[in-house]
Amino acid sequence: MNFKKIAVIGSGQMGSGIAQVLASHSADVFLFDISGDQLKKAKAGIEKSLSKLQEKGRLQEEPSKVMERIQLIDQMEGVASAELAIEAATENFAIKCEIFKKLDQILPSSSILASNTSSISITKLAAITNRPEKFVGVHFMNPVPIMKLVELISGQLTSSDTMTRMEALVAAIDKTGTKSADYPGFVVNRILMPMINEAIFALYEGVGCKEAIDTGMKLGTNHPMGPLELADFIGLDTCLAIMEVLHEGLGDSKYRACPLLKNYVAAGLLGRKSGRGFYEYPQK
Ligand SMILES: NC(=O)c1ccc[n+]([C@@H]2O[C@H](COP(=O)([O-])OP(=O)(O)OC[C@H]3O[C@@H](n4cnc5c(N)ncnc54)[C@H](O)[C@@H]3O)[C@@H](O)[C@H]2O)c1
């Protein structure tokens, strides 16, 4: 592992998964969130995930040893000694700008700043900081402990040294990296999200019921999850935010978000994380 101390900003489903994977590969992780409740949930979620991996014989050491390397942080100043910060907060440009302004102030000038954004311009986020050459997109897939891919995105001014160091990190955590150019949605969400949005249009227009849409795509095209089920898994707020970035950034009406998706988000039906989206998820 080429980074010893890594900050993860945001402890939602992605941040907690990233923290777990980094700590499982010997990094000391500072996990920060503005919500104390979310930090507690993240800790419990990581413990549960590590226990499951241990049961399956897929963990090299005791879960408690991995947990010892994850420090929960409730003030951003607490991450000041990190050599790398990976931001995984809500998919919102203003929130991410605020985070990177602060990280740029408190971290040593040698530290790398990375965003796990699904769609927002890496170049624009880098421009908020005084170190655009040390700024990079590192797009993990959900759930992070299981999914192999990490999409690496070079901003306009990202240096080759920064990219090389991130490629080494991806290899050190046993993932496969691919490189994408810095355009809205990069590669994975440029392709995936319009498909999910189209599935929501199909539901909205009554082309099929949700079961027909999901079963059709699972059995008909060999997708492991149906698109509506997957949208619930990703988070409908995140799906909407990504569609809005694609629509605004590419200026083509084919990327307009389905009105039904907008209504679900407005109603607080965010998918798994809120207990209800296209399907219902009893909260444990
Ligand atoms: N959900 C997915 O499948 C997926 C996949 C790849 C990338 N992403 C990206 O990862 C990021 C996080 O997504 P998620 O699904 O984990 O969302 P989430 O809603 O589960 O978690 C977001 C977290 O950010 C925290 N947060 C908000 N403002 C903050 C701030 N100022 N400082 C620190 N923490 C703050 C929230 O409290 C919350 O815990 C987004 O950019 C998203 O686009 C998501």
The ligand as an SDF file (V2000), in Angstrom:
LIG
                    3D

 44 48  0  0  0  0  0  0  0  0999 V2000
  -24.5290    5.0210   -4.6410 N   0  0  0  0  0  0  0  0  0  0  0  0
  -23.7610    4.5350   -5.6080 C   0  0  0  0  0  0  0  0  0  0  0  0
  -24.0340    3.4700   -6.1730 O   0  0  0  0  0  0  0  0  0  0  0  0
  -22.5140    5.2640   -6.0030 C   0  0  0  0  0  0  0  0  0  0  0  0
  -21.5650    4.6150   -6.8210 C   0  0  0  0  0  0  0  0  0  0  0  0
  -20.3800    5.2880   -7.1560 C   0  0  0  0  0  0  0  0  0  0  0  0
  -20.1830    6.5910   -6.7140 C   0  0  0  0  0  0  0  0  0  0  0  0
  -21.1430    7.2110   -5.9380 N   0  0  0  0  0  0  0  0  0  0  0  0
  -20.8720    8.5760   -5.4830 C   0  0  0  0  0  0  0  0  0  0  0  0
  -20.3750    8.5150   -4.1540 O   0  0  0  0  0  0  0  0  0  0  0  0
  -20.7690    9.7010   -3.4380 C   0  0  0  0  0  0  0  0  0  0  0  0
  -21.5280    9.2870   -2.1900 C   0  0  0  0  0  0  0  0  0  0  0  0
  -22.6580    8.5030   -2.5640 O   0  0  0  0  0  0  0  0  0  0  0  0
  -23.3960    7.5440   -1.5270 P   0  0  0  0  0  0  0  0  0  0  0  0
  -24.2320    6.6200   -2.3320 O   0  0  0  0  0  0  0  0  0  0  0  0
  -22.4150    7.0110   -0.5400 O   0  0  0  0  0  0  0  0  0  0  0  0
  -24.3600    8.6050   -0.8020 O   0  0  0  0  0  0  0  0  0  0  0  0
  -25.0210    8.5200    0.6520 P   0  0  0  0  0  0  0  0  0  0  0  0
  -26.2200    9.3790    0.5830 O   0  0  0  0  0  0  0  0  0  0  0  0
  -25.1380    7.1010    1.0940 O   0  0  0  0  0  0  0  0  0  0  0  0
  -23.8910    9.2110    1.5780 O   0  0  0  0  0  0  0  0  0  0  0  0
  -23.4930   10.5400    1.4750 C   0  0  0  0  0  0  0  0  0  0  0  0
  -22.8500   10.9410    2.7890 C   0  0  0  0  0  0  0  0  0  0  0  0
  -22.2600   12.2440    2.6550 O   0  0  0  0  0  0  0  0  0  0  0  0
  -22.4030   12.8790    3.9040 C   0  0  0  0  0  0  0  0  0  0  0  0
  -22.1800   14.3150    3.7410 N   0  0  0  0  0  0  0  0  0  0  0  0
  -23.0010   15.2540    3.2010 C   0  0  0  0  0  0  0  0  0  0  0  0
  -22.4120   16.4640    3.2660 N   0  0  0  0  0  0  0  0  0  0  0  0
  -21.1920   16.2750    3.8340 C   0  0  0  0  0  0  0  0  0  0  0  0
  -20.1240   17.1460    4.1810 C   0  0  0  0  0  0  0  0  0  0  0  0
  -20.1780   18.4630    3.9400 N   0  0  0  0  0  0  0  0  0  0  0  0
  -19.0240   16.6170    4.7770 N   0  0  0  0  0  0  0  0  0  0  0  0
  -18.9560   15.2840    5.0280 C   0  0  0  0  0  0  0  0  0  0  0  0
  -19.9430   14.4140    4.7290 N   0  0  0  0  0  0  0  0  0  0  0  0
  -21.0390   14.9130    4.1380 C   0  0  0  0  0  0  0  0  0  0  0  0
  -23.8250   12.5110    4.3510 C   0  0  0  0  0  0  0  0  0  0  0  0
  -24.0020   12.7340    5.7430 O   0  0  0  0  0  0  0  0  0  0  0  0
  -23.8820   11.0310    3.9580 C   0  0  0  0  0  0  0  0  0  0  0  0
  -23.4500   10.2070    5.0120 O   0  0  0  0  0  0  0  0  0  0  0  0
  -21.5850   10.5320   -4.4270 C   0  0  0  0  0  0  0  0  0  0  0  0
  -20.7500   11.4600   -5.0470 O   0  0  0  0  0  0  0  0  0  0  0  0
  -22.0820    9.4820   -5.4160 C   0  0  0  0  0  0  0  0  0  0  0  0
  -22.3830   10.0250   -6.6670 O   0  0  0  0  0  0  0  0  0  0  0  0
  -22.2850    6.5700   -5.5690 C   0  0  0  0  0  0  0  0  0  0  0  0
  1  2  1  0
  2  3  2  0
  2  4  1  0
  4  5  1  0
  4 44  2  0
  5  6  2  0
  6  7  1  0
  7  8  2  0
  8  9  1  0
  8 44  1  0
  9 10  1  0
  9 42  1  0
 10 11  1  0
 11 12  1  0
 11 40  1  0
 12 13  1  0
 13 14  1  0
 14 15  2  0
 14 16  1  0
 14 17  1  0
 17 18  1  0
 18 19  2  0
 18 20  1  0
 18 21  1  0
 21 22  1  0
 22 23  1  0
 23 24  1  0
 23 38  1  0
 24 25  1  0
 25 26  1  0
 25 36  1  0
 26 27  1  0
 26 35  1  0
 27 28  2  0
 28 29  1  0
 29 30  1  0
 29 35  2  0
 30 31  1  0
 30 32  2  0
 32 33  1  0
 33 34  2  0
 34 35  1  0
 36 37  1  0
 36 38  1  0
 38 39  1  0
 40 41  1  0
 40 42  1  0
 42 43  1  0
M  CHG  2   8   1  16  -1
M  END
$$$$
